Amino acid sequence: MNNAITTIAFDADDTLWINEPYFQQAEKEFCVLLENYLPQHSVSHELFKTEMQNLHLYGYGVKGFMLCMIETISRVSENTASLELINKTLEIGKELLQKPIELLDGVTETLDQLKGSYRLVIATKGDLLDQERKLKKSGLQDYFHHIEIISDKKESDYRKLLKHLDCQPQNFLMLGNSIKSDILPVLEIGGFAAHIPYHITWSHEQHEHHLEHDRFIELKNMKEVISYLDTKNIF
């Protein structure tokens, strides 16, 4: 079996650029808005509960987050919240959609070294328009052979992506900050997966168990993938 890596896919949010800190700041602002109804930590718990209940309907991204904030207001206030409170919440969401794009350390340098030697792909969850906006603002489009914005990252989603790319699992490497979304499903279908931890992770994406696998790579930062590919000679 040929295990040569030919295609490298990257998660986007908190792998290529900053994302989760913006969401957490928006959530803090939202919790402050509702502190007349519940303590801020309780509002946060209620919002997360709403998000999990609606994830199968709204998917991932800012717009679903906005709808969940509004639904949480309705439930927490028992339908007594003012229209002004709803409008302030919408403003929080709109500000989130207009945040600047800040690339993480080593992203551009790593892509420069990989381009030409590998087929580079983005595989990310989120709202289509928002992710397209972020990619355009990032200035990274020209590095990538293919952009895949998907509703979820399950084994079936990765199989579909690999079929589209005409790539065998053993020739595929996925890089991302989420063990749950970027690593485990790829390992299950026979691919390689590299975890690049980010200091903040959304509760839904957290994975507490230690992972050992012969195709799993634990990196400290993006740039380490270059030396790993060289020293381990898996390509």
NORDA-V165966 format. One record per residue. PHI is phi in degrees with one decimal (none if undefined). PSI is psi in degrees with one decimal (999 if undefined). BURIAL is 1 if it has 24 or more other C-alpha atoms within 12 Angstrom, else 0. Layout:
PHI_PSI_BURIAL + PHI_PSI_BURIAL
//
This chain:
none_132.2_0 + -85.7_114.0_0 + -100.4_20.8_0 + -69.1_126.6_0 + -74.9_122.4_1 + -115.2_-24.7_1 + -128.2_128.6_1 + -120.3_123.0_1 + -108.0_144.7_1 + -120.1_132.9_1 + -66.0_160.0_1 + -103.3_-65.2_1 + -65.3_123.1_1 + 65.9_14.4_1 + -119.5_-48.3_1 + -95.6_-38.0_1 + -144.0_164.3_1 + -70.2_136.2_1 + -142.9_-58.2_1 + -59.1_-37.7_1 + -57.7_-34.0_0 + -66.3_-42.4_1 + -64.1_-41.3_1 + -67.3_-36.4_1 + -65.8_-41.3_0 + -62.0_-40.4_1 + -64.5_-39.5_1 + -61.2_-43.5_1 + -62.7_-39.6_1 + -64.9_-43.3_1 + -63.9_-34.6_1 + -64.0_-39.5_1 + -59.1_-31.6_1 + -103.6_11.6_1 + -68.9_-11.6_0 + -75.3_-14.9_0 + -102.5_-41.4_0 + -147.5_157.4_0 + -58.9_152.9_0 + -58.4_-39.9_0 + -66.4_-30.5_0 + -73.1_-36.8_0 + -62.1_-43.3_1 + -59.8_-42.4_1 + -62.9_-43.3_0 + -65.8_-38.6_1 + -64.1_-44.9_1 + -62.5_-39.6_1 + -60.8_-42.2_0 + -63.9_-42.5_1 + -60.5_-44.1_1 + -67.6_-36.4_0 + -66.2_-30.4_0 + -104.6_0.4_0 + -58.8_-36.4_0 + -72.1_-17.3_0 + -94.4_-45.3_0 + -97.6_-22.6_0 + 72.2_-157.2_1 + -103.4_149.7_1 + 130.2_175.1_1 + -66.4_-41.2_1 + -64.2_-41.7_1 + -64.2_-37.5_1 + -61.4_-41.8_1 + -63.2_-45.4_1 + -62.4_-37.2_1 + -69.6_-35.2_1 + -62.7_-43.9_1 + -65.2_-42.4_1 + -63.7_-37.7_1 + -65.0_-39.9_1 + -57.7_-46.6_1 + -60.3_-44.1_1 + -72.2_-46.3_0 + -65.6_-37.7_1 + -87.8_-2.4_0 + 55.0_45.0_0 + 65.0_26.1_0 + -109.4_-1.3_0 + -65.1_148.9_0 + -79.5_159.9_0 + -63.8_-30.7_0 + -60.7_-39.1_0 + -65.5_-40.0_1 + -62.6_-44.4_1 + -63.6_-39.2_0 + -64.2_-36.5_1 + -67.4_-40.9_1 + -61.3_-36.8_1 + -65.1_-38.0_0 + -59.3_-44.4_1 + -65.0_-42.2_1 + -65.3_-38.2_0 + -63.3_-37.5_0 + -63.1_-36.2_1 + -72.8_-11.1_1 + -116.6_17.0_0 + -66.4_148.1_1 + -68.2_159.3_0 + -98.2_118.7_1 + -117.1_110.0_1 + -68.2_145.9_1 + -79.3_160.2_1 + -58.7_134.2_0 + 84.7_-3.4_0 + -64.8_-55.0_1 + -62.6_-43.2_1 + -62.5_-40.5_0 + -67.0_-44.8_1 + -63.1_-37.1_1 + -59.1_-40.9_0 + -75.9_-31.1_0 + -84.1_-31.7_1 + -61.0_134.0_1 + 98.0_-29.9_0 + -97.5_-23.3_0 + -136.6_157.2_1 + -85.4_117.6_1 + -100.5_137.8_1 + -136.7_147.0_1 + -103.1_130.5_1 + -129.4_104.6_1 + -139.7_150.8_1 + -88.4_169.0_1 + 128.0_178.9_1 + -74.0_133.8_1 + -56.5_-53.3_1 + -63.9_-40.3_0 + -66.7_-43.7_1 + -68.7_-35.8_1 + -64.0_-39.9_1 + -62.0_-46.8_0 + -64.5_-40.7_1 + -63.0_-42.7_1 + -62.9_-45.0_0 + -68.0_-25.2_0 + -71.1_-26.9_1 + 76.5_15.4_0 + -98.8_-1.2_1 + -52.9_-40.9_1 + -69.4_-11.6_0 + -77.1_-20.7_1 + -109.0_135.6_1 + -73.9_-32.4_0 + -152.6_142.7_0 + -117.7_123.1_1 + -121.7_109.3_1 + -103.2_110.3_1 + -117.6_156.7_1 + -73.1_-27.8_1 + -156.2_170.5_1 + -125.1_71.8_1 + -103.6_172.7_1 + -54.7_-42.4_0 + -63.0_-34.2_0 + -68.3_-40.6_1 + -69.6_-37.4_1 + -62.0_-41.2_1 + -63.7_-41.9_0 + -62.6_-46.0_1 + -65.0_-35.4_1 + -63.8_-43.0_0 + -62.9_-37.4_0 + -84.3_-6.1_1 + 54.2_50.6_0 + -126.0_134.1_1 + -79.8_147.6_1 + -53.6_-39.2_1 + -71.3_-7.7_1 + -106.3_12.9_1 + -119.1_133.9_1 + -125.2_127.1_1 + -109.3_132.3_1 + -114.9_131.9_1 + -170.4_170.2_1 + -94.4_-8.3_1 + -108.6_115.3_1 + -59.2_-42.3_1 + -65.0_-42.8_1 + -98.8_-35.9_1 + -98.9_-18.0_1 + -111.8_-61.8_1 + -57.7_-46.8_1 + -63.7_-34.6_1 + -69.2_-42.1_1 + -61.7_-38.6_1 + -63.8_-31.2_1 + -93.4_1.2_1 + 100.9_12.7_1 + -95.7_176.3_1 + -93.6_148.3_1 + -144.4_130.5_1 + -115.2_124.6_1 + -94.1_124.5_1 + -116.1_97.7_1 + -64.9_146.0_1 + -118.2_148.2_1 + -69.8_-16.1_0 + -126.3_131.3_0 + -132.7_133.3_1 + -58.1_140.8_1 + -53.0_-39.0_0 + -65.3_-24.7_0 + -97.5_-0.9_1 + -73.5_141.9_0 + -138.0_113.4_0 + -91.1_-14.9_0 + -83.9_141.8_0 + -67.6_138.1_0 + -117.3_129.0_0 + -129.6_128.7_0 + -161.7_143.6_0 + -70.5_-12.7_0 + -111.0_10.6_1 + -97.2_134.6_1 + -123.8_124.5_1 + -103.3_116.8_1 + -113.0_156.3_0 + -89.5_-28.9_0 + -156.9_172.4_1 + -59.4_-42.4_1 + -64.0_-24.2_1 + -65.4_-17.7_1 + -64.6_-30.0_1 + -64.8_-52.4_1 + -66.3_-32.8_0 + -64.2_-46.6_0 + -60.5_-36.5_1 + -71.6_-51.4_0 + -74.1_-34.5_0 + -85.1_-16.1_0 + 52.7_47.6_0 + -94.1_5.3_0 + -121.7_999_1
//
